[in-house]
Amino acid sequence: MDLGLKGRTVIVTGGSGGIGRHLVRRFEDEGADVISTHHGNGDGFTFDLGDDPAALIDTALSRTGRIDVLVNNAVRWGSAVPRPDALFETVPDDEWLGVVRDNIEGAIRLSRAVAPHLRAQRWGRLVHISSGLAVDGAAGSEYYGAAKAALHGFSRSVAYGLGGSGDILSNVVMIGLTRTERNAFIVDGAGPAPNPAGRWLDAEEVAAPVVFLSSAANTGITGQIIPVM
């Protein structure tokens, strides 16, 4: 199937590892021009979720003259990583505020920055990567889960806000525990997956539906939360 991504410019945040790396490869295989960001430890454009996105947008425009797709894939755990044995109310303010603000405000800032370009060409795709923790919850993930749940509401309203300006779609892909190069030993030790297939998905399998939702082949799915887990 031709996904209609050839020659389109795609921004993928957090594209240097894990699921992001597979997203970049799949987009490139489809002939897209990919601007991949990393947080100081990979190839591509150095970008932190707390940064002003102006330089990233300028880089994309100077390279190709257009922006077609934004995949908000990067996450920030900071030092407030899931700690099931810790009391959520004891996490220092600077830690939990950073996790909440960067994970939701970072996605919002980038979406706001690309929106005028999508409106101008009357075509675009936003895909926001979320987590099953947003709906299932888990001790130790209170702040990360809160940020991702907020992302769901943002994407739904953005789908309405941009939908009247052309073929512009916004969706969330909500993933569960996924096997990547870095965490295979964790996934393999987690036992059977709680899904009908009874197995954990790998990063390549998760990347595929994200690329489809980002493509011209997706003509009507918007404002949705798509579980891939």
KEDREN-307315 format. One record per atom (N, C-alpha, C): chain; atom name; x, y, z. Coordinates in steps of 0.05 Angstrom, whole numbers. Layout:
   lumke   titi       c1       c2       c3
       A     CA        X        Y        Z
...
This chain:
   lumke   titi       c1       c2       c3
       A      N       17      -24        0
       A     CA        0        0        0
       A      C       17       25        0
       A      N       11       44      -18
       A     CA       25       69      -18
       A      C       12       87        3
       A      N       28       95       23
       A     CA       17      111       44
       A      C       17      141       38
       A      N       28      149       16
       A     CA       28      177        8
       A      C       45      194       26
       A      N       67      183       35
       A     CA       86      198       52
       A      C      111      207       37
       A      N      114      199       12
       A     CA      138      206       -3
       A      C      140      236       -6
       A      N      162      248        2
       A     CA      166      277       -1
       A      C      154      293       21
       A      N      140      281       40
       A     CA      129      296       62
       A      C      150      298       84
       A      N      147      320       99
       A     CA      166      325      121
       A      C      153      317      148
       A      N      167      299      162
       A     CA      157      288      187
       A      C      176      295      210
       A      N      165      306      231
       A     CA      181      311      255
       A      C      174      288      275
       A      N      194      274      284
       A     CA      191      253      305
       A      C      207      261      329
       A      N      195      267      351
       A     CA      210      273      375
       A      C      218      247      389
       A      N      241      247      401
       A     CA      250      222      414
       A      C      256      200      395
       A      N      269      207      372
       A     CA      272      188      351
       A      C      298      172      351
       A      N      314      175      373
       A     CA      340      162      372
       A      C      341      134      384
       A      N      319      125      397
       A     CA      320       99      409
       A      C      292       88      413
       A      N      290       64      422
       A     CA      264       52      428
       A      C      245       52      405
       A      N      220       59      410
       A     CA      200       60      389
       A      C      206       82      369
       A      N      217      104      379
       A     CA      224      126      361
       A      C      242      119      338
       A      N      262      102      344
       A     CA      281       93      323
       A      C      266       78      301
       A      N      247       61      309
       A     CA      232       46      289
       A      C      213       64      273
       A      N      202       84      286
       A     CA      186      104      272
       A      C      202      118      250
       A      N      225      127      258
       A     CA      242      141      238
       A      C      248      123      214
       A      N      255       98      219
       A     CA      261       79      197
       A      C      237       75      179
       A      N      214       71      191
       A     CA      190       66      175
       A      C      183       90      158
       A      N      184      114      170
       A     CA      179      138      154
       A      C      199      141      131
       A      N      224      136      137
       A     CA      244      138      116
       A      C      239      118       94
       A      N      231       94      102
       A     CA      225       73       82
       A      C      202       81       63
       A      N      184       98       74
       A     CA      162      108       58
       A      C      169      132       41
       A      N      195      141       43
       A     CA      204      163       27
       A      C      200      190       39
       A      N      194      191       65
       A     CA      190      217       79
       A      C      217      229       86
       A      N      217      255       88
       A     CA      240      270      100
       A      C      235      272      129
       A      N      252      260      146
       A     CA      247      258      174
       A      C      266      276      190
       A      N      255      292      207
       A     CA      270      308      226
       A      C      267      294      253
       A      N      288      281      262
       A     CA      287      266      287
       A      C      301      282      309
       A      N      288      282      333
       A     CA      301      296      356
       A      C      310      276      376
       A      N      329      285      392
       A     CA      339      268      414
       A      C      347      287      437
       A      N      350      275      461
       A     CA      357      291      484
       A      C      386      288      491
       A      N      403      296      472
       A     CA      432      296      477
       A      C      446      270      476
       A      N      433      249      466
       A     CA      447      223      465
       A      C      440      207      441
       A      N      439      220      418
       A     CA      432      205      393
       A      C      437      222      369
       A      N      428      212      346
       A     CA      431      226      321
       A      C      406      244      316
       A      N      410      266      303
       A     CA      388      284      297
       A      C      390      310      311
       A      N      368      323      315
       A     CA      366      350      326
       A      C      363      348      356
       A      N      381      361      371
       A     CA      380      361      400
       A      C      357      378      409
       A      N      338      366      424
       A     CA      314      380      432
       A      C      304      368      458
       A      N      297      385      477
       A     CA      285      376      502
       A      C      256      385      503
       A      N      239      370      516
       A     CA      211      377      516
       A      C      205      404      528
       A      N      223      414      545
       A     CA      219      440      556
       A      C      229      463      539
       A      N      241      456      516
       A     CA      253      477      499
       A      C      232      492      482
       A      N      239      516      474
       A     CA      223      531      455
       A      C      226      516      428
       A      N      205      510      414
       A     CA      207      494      390
       A      C      214      510      365
       A      N      219      536      368
       A     CA      224      553      344
       A      C      247      543      328
       A      N      269      536      340
       A     CA      293      527      325
       A      C      287      501      311
       A      N      272      483      323
       A     CA      265      458      310
       A      C      248      463      285
       A      N      229      480      288
       A     CA      211      487      265
       A      C      227      499      243
       A      N      245      518      250
       A     CA      262      531      230
       A      C      280      511      215
       A      N      290      491      230
       A     CA      307      471      218
       A      C      291      455      197
       A      N      267      447      204
       A     CA      250      431      186
       A      C      244      448      161
       A      N      237      473      164
       A     CA      229      490      142
       A      C      253      496      124
       A      N      276      500      136
       A     CA      300      506      120
       A      C      309      482      104
       A      N      303      458      114
       A     CA      312      434      100
       A      C      293      427       77
       A      N      267      429       81
       A     CA      249      420       61
       A      C      228      440       53
       A      N      225      462       69
       A     CA      205      482       62
       A      C      177      476       71
       A      N      174      454       86
       A     CA      147      447       94
       A      C      147      429      119
       A      N      124      427      132
       A     CA      120      408      154
       A      C       93      395      150
       A      N       93      369      150
       A     CA       68      354      144
       A      C       58      338      168
       A      N       76      327      183
       A     CA       69      308      204
       A      C       85      314      229
       A      N       72      314      252
       A     CA       86      315      278
       A      C       79      290      294
       A      N       99      275      302
       A     CA       94      253      320
       A      C      107      260      347
       A      N       90      265      367
       A     CA       99      272      394
       A      C      105      246      409
       A      N      129      237      406
       A     CA      137      211      417
       A      C      155      214      442
       A      N      170      235      444
       A     CA      189      238      466
       A      C      174      240      493
       A      N      187      229      514
       A     CA      176      230      541
       A      C      197      240      560
       A      N      188      250      582
       A     CA      206      258      603
       A      C      198      245      629
       A      N      215      228      640
       A     CA      211      217      667
       A      C      225      234      688
       A      N      248      246      680
       A     CA      264      260      700
       A      C      272      240      722
       A      N      274      250      746
       A     CA      281      232      769
       A      C      256      220      781
       A      N      232      228      771
       A     CA      207      218      782
       A      C      198      193      767
       A      N      217      174      763
       A     CA      210      149      750
       A      C      191      133      767
       A      N      176      114      755
       A     CA      157       99      771
       A      C      171       85      795
       A      N      161       91      818
       A     CA      171       79      843
       A      C      147       69      859
       A      N      138       44      853
       A     CA      115       34      867
       A      C      116       34      897
       A      N      141       34      907
       A     CA      144       33      937
       A      C      145       60      949
       A      N      143       82      933
       A     CA      145      109      943
       A      C      117      121      945
       A      N      113      139      964
       A     CA       88      153      966
       A      C       88      176      947
       A      N       67      178      930
       A     CA       67      198      910
       A      C       68      226      921
       A      N       57      230      946
       A     CA       57      257      957
       A      C       84      265      968
       A      N      103      247      968
       A     CA      130      254      978
       A      C      149      262      956
       A      N      141      259      930
       A     CA      158      266      908
       A      C      162      296      909
       A      N      186      306      908
       A     CA      191      335      909
       A      C      177      350      887
       A      N      169      375      893
       A     CA      154      390      874
       A      C      168      394      847
       A      N      194      399      848
       A     CA      208      404      823
       A      C      209      379      805
       A      N      208      356      817
       A     CA      208      331      802
       A      C      181      325      789
       A      N      159      326      805
       A     CA      133      319      793
       A      C      123      341      774
       A      N      129      365      781
       A     CA      120      387      763
       A      C      134      385      736
       A      N      160      378      737
       A     CA      174      375      711
       A      C      163      353      694
       A      N      155      331      706
       A     CA      144      309      691
       A      C      117      316      679
       A      N      100      329      695
       A     CA       74      336      684
       A      C       76      358      663
       A      N       91      379      669
       A     CA       93      401      650
       A      C      106      394      624
       A      N      129      381      625
       A     CA      143      375      600
       A      C      127      355      583
       A      N      115      335      595
       A     CA      102      315      579
       A      C       76      325      566
       A      N       62      343      578
       A     CA       38      354      566
       A      C       44      380      552
       A      N       58      398      566
       A     CA       63      424      554
       A      C       82      423      530
       A      N      101      404      531
       A     CA      119      401      509
       A      C      104      392      484
       A      N       85      374      486
       A     CA       69      365      463
       A      C       51      388      453
       A      N       40      403      472
       A     CA       23      425      464
       A      C       39      447      449
       A      N       63      454      460
       A     CA       79      474      447
       A      C       86      466      418
       A      N       94      442      415
       A     CA      101      433      388
       A      C       77      432      369
       A      N       55      423      379
       A     CA       30      422      363
       A      C       22      451      355
       A      N       24      469      373
       A     CA       18      497      367
       A      C       37      508      346
       A      N       62      500      347
       A     CA       82      511      329
       A      C       78      501      300
       A      N       69      476      297
       A     CA       65      465      270
       A      C       38      472      259
       A      N       18      478      276
       A     CA      -10      482      267
       A      C      -12      502      245
       A      N        0      526      246
       A     CA       -3      545      225
       A      C        6      535      197
       A      N       27      518      198
       A     CA       37      507      173
       A      C       18      486      161
       A      N        6      471      179
       A     CA      -14      451      170
       A      C      -39      465      158
       A      N      -47      486      172
       A     CA      -71      501      163
       A      C      -65      514      135
       A      N      -41      525      132
       A     CA      -34      539      107
       A      C      -35      520       83
       A      N      -27      495       87
       A     CA      -27      476       64
       A      C      -52      458       64
       A      N      -69      462       85
       A     CA      -94      448       87
       A      C      -90      417       88
       A      N      -68      409       99
       A     CA      -63      380      102
       A      C      -43      376      125
       A      N      -47      356      141
       A     CA      -28      350      162
       A      C      -38      328      180
       A      N      -19      317      195
       A     CA      -25      295      214
       A      C      -10      300      240
       A      N      -24      298      262
       A     CA      -12      298      289
       A      C      -18      271      301
       A      N        3      258      311
       A     CA        0      233      326
       A      C       15      236      352
       A      N        1      232      374
       A     CA       12      235      401
       A      C       15      207      414
       A      N       39      200      422
       A     CA       44      174      435
       A      C       38      176      464
       A      N       19      159      473
       A     CA       11      158      501
       A      C       17      131      513
       A      N        7      126      536
       A     CA       13      102      551
       A      C      -12       91      564
       A      N      -13       64      566
       A     CA      -35       52      580
       A      C      -38       61      608
       A      N      -17       72      619
       A     CA      -18       83      647
       A      C      -38      105      649
       A      N      -44      119      627
       A     CA      -63      141      628
       A      C      -91      131      636
       A      N      -98      106      629
       A     CA     -124       96      636
       A      C     -124       73      656
       A      N     -102       57      656
       A     CA     -101       35      675
       A      C      -89       43      702
       A      N      -71       63      701
       A     CA      -58       72      725
       A      C      -38       51      737
       A      N      -21       60      754
       A     CA       -3       43      769
       A      C       10       59      791
       A      N       14       47      814
       A     CA       28       61      835
       A      C       55       70      826
       A      N       62       95      831
       A     CA       88      106      823
       A      C       87      121      796
       A      N       64      119      782
       A     CA       62      132      756
       A      C       41      154      756
       A      N       36      165      779
       A     CA       14      184      782
       A      C       17      209      764
       A      N       42      219      762
       A     CA       46      244      748
       A      C       49      240      718
       A      N       63      219      711
       A     CA       66      212      683
       A      C       38      205      671
       A      N       23      189      686
       A     CA       -4      182      677
       A      C      -22      206      674
       A      N      -19      225      693
       A     CA      -36      249      691
       A      C      -30      265      666
       A      N       -4      268      660
       A     CA        4      283      636
       A      C       -7      269      611
       A      N       -5      243      609
       A     CA      -14      229      585
       A      C      -44      230      583
       A      N      -58      228      605
       A     CA      -88      231      604
       A      C      -96      258      594
       A      N      -81      279      602
       A     CA      -87      306      592
       A      C      -82      307      562
       A      N      -62      293      552
       A     CA      -56      292      524
       A      C      -80      281      508
       A      N      -95      262      519
       A     CA     -118      251      506
       A      C     -139      273      501
       A      N     -144      288      521
       A     CA     -164      310      519
       A      C     -155      331      499
       A      N     -130      338      499
       A     CA     -119      358      481
       A      C     -122      348      452
       A      N     -114      324      446
       A     CA     -116      314      419
       A      C     -144      313      409
       A      N     -163      306      425
       A     CA     -191      304      417
       A      C     -201      332      408
       A      N     -195      352      425
       A     CA     -204      379      418
       A      C     -189      390      394
       A      N     -163      384      392
       A     CA     -148      393      369
       A      C     -159      382      343
       A      N     -169      357      344
       A     CA     -181      345      320
       A      C     -204      362      310
       A      N     -220      373      328
       A     CA     -242      391      321
       A      C     -230      418      312
       A      N     -210      428      327
       A     CA     -200      455      322
       A      C     -186      457      295
       A      N     -173      435      286
       A     CA     -159      436      260
       A      C     -176      424      237
       A      N     -196      408      244
       A     CA     -211      394      223
       A      C     -224      411      203
       A      N     -232      435      211
       A     CA     -245      453      193
       A      C     -226      468      174
       A      N     -200      464      178
       A     CA     -180      478      162
       A      C     -168      460      140
       A      N     -181      438      135
       A     CA     -171      420      114
       A      C     -169      391      123
       A      N     -153      375      109
       A     CA     -149      347      115
       A      C     -127      345      137
       A      N     -135      353      161
       A     CA     -116      354      183
       A      C     -127      336      206
       A      N     -112      316      214
       A     CA     -122      296      233
       A      C     -104      295      257
       A      N     -116      289      280
       A     CA     -101      287      305
       A      C     -111      262      320
       A      N      -92      245      327
       A     CA      -99      221      342
       A      C      -78      214      363
       A      N      -86      198      382
       A     CA      -68      187      402
       A      C      -65      158      398
       A      N      -40      148      400
       A     CA      -35      119      400
       A      C      -26      113      428
       A      N      -41       96      442
       A     CA      -36       90      470
       A      C      -23       62      471
       A      N        1       61      480
       A     CA       16       36      479
       A      C       20       25      507
       A      N       24       -1      508
       A     CA       30      -14      533
       A      C       60      -21      534
       A      N       67      -39      552
       A     CA       95      -47      554
       A      C      103      -59      527
       A      N      125      -49      516
       A     CA      133      -56      489
       A      C      162      -65      489
       A      N      169      -86      475
       A     CA      196      -96      474
       A      C      213      -78      455
       A      N      234      -66      466
       A     CA      253      -51      451
       A      C      281      -63      455
       A      N      300      -51      441
       A     CA      328      -61      444
       A      C      337      -58      473
       A      N      328      -38      487
       A     CA      338      -32      514
       A      C      324      -48      536
       A      N      298      -54      532
       A     CA      283      -66      554
       A      C      274      -95      549
       A      N      286     -108      529
       A     CA      276     -135      522
       A      C      277     -154      547
       A      N      298     -151      563
       A     CA      300     -168      587
       A      C      277     -164      606
       A      N      267     -139      608
       A     CA      245     -133      626
       A      C      219     -145      615
       A      N      215     -141      589
       A     CA      190     -151      576
       A      C      190     -181      577
       A      N      212     -194      571
       A     CA      213     -223      570
       A      C      208     -235      597
       A      N      214     -220      618
       A     CA      209     -230      645
       A      C      183     -223      657
       A      N      166     -209      641
       A     CA      140     -199      652
       A      C      117     -219      651
       A      N      122     -242      639
       A     CA      101     -262      637
       A      C       82     -256      614
       A      N       60     -271      611
       A     CA       42     -267      589
       A      C       30     -239      589
       A      N       26     -228      565
       A     CA       14     -202      563
       A      C      -16     -204      567
       A      N      -28     -183      579
       A     CA      -57     -184      584
       A      C      -73     -175      559
       A      N      -68     -187      537
       A     CA      -83     -181      512
       A      C      -91     -207      499
       A      N     -109     -206      479
       A     CA     -118     -231      467
       A      C      -96     -248      454
       A      N      -75     -234      445
       A     CA      -53     -249      432
       A      C      -35     -263      453
       A      N      -36     -254      478
       A     CA      -21     -266      499
       A      C        9     -262      497
       A      N       17     -241      482
       A     CA       46     -235      479
       A      C       50     -205      479
       A      N       74     -197      486
       A     CA       81     -168      485
       A      C       89     -161      457
       A      N       80     -137      449
       A     CA       88     -127      422
       A      C      116     -116      423
       A      N      129     -116      399
       A     CA      155     -104      397
       A      C      152      -77      384
       A      N      174      -61      384
       A     CA      173      -34      375
       A      C      165      -31      346
       A      N      173      -50      330
       A     CA      166      -49      301
       A      C      136      -52      298
       A      N      123      -69      314
       A     CA       94      -72      312
       A      C       79      -47      321
       A      N       90      -33      340
       A     CA       77       -9      350
       A      C       81       14      330
       A      N      104       14      317
       A     CA      110       36      298
       A      C       91       35      274
       A      N       83       11      265
       A     CA       68        9      241
       A      C       41       24      241
       A      N       25       22      262
       A     CA        0       37      262
       A      C        4       67      266
       A      N       26       75      279
       A     CA       32      103      282
       A      C       37      115      254
       A      N       53      101      238
       A     CA       59      111      211
       A      C       34      112      194
       A      N       17       92      196
       A     CA       -8       93      181
       A      C      -25      117      188
       A      N      -29      122      214
       A     CA      -45      144      223
       A      C      -33      171      214
       A      N       -7      171      210
       A     CA        7      195      201
       A      C        6      200      171
       A      N       -6      181      157
       A     CA       -3      181      128
       A      C      -28      191      113
       A      N      -25      194       87
       A     CA      -48      201       70
       A      C      -68      178       67
       A      N      -59      154       73
       A     CA      -77      131       72
       A      C      -98      132       93
       A      N      -92      146      115
       A     CA     -112      151      136
       A      C     -128      176      128
       A      N     -152      172      120
       A     CA     -169      194      111
       A      C     -191      201      130
       A      N     -197      184      150
       A     CA     -220      190      167
       A      C     -217      184      196
       A      N     -195      173      205
       A     CA     -191      168      234
       A      C     -180      193      246
       A      N     -195      206      264
       A     CA     -185      230      277
       A      C     -200      234      304
       A      N     -186      246      322
       A     CA     -198      250      349
       A      C     -200      225      365
       A      N     -185      205      358
       A     CA     -188      178      370
       A      C     -164      172      388
       A      N     -169      153      406
       A     CA     -147      141      422
       A      C     -145      112      414
       A      N     -124      105      401
       A     CA     -120       79      390
       A      C     -102       62      408
       A      N     -113       42      422
       A     CA      -95       25      439
       A      C      -80        6      421
       A      N      -54        5      426
       A     CA      -36      -15      412
       A      C      -20      -28      434
       A      N      -29      -50      444
       A     CA      -16      -62      467
       A      C      -24      -92      469
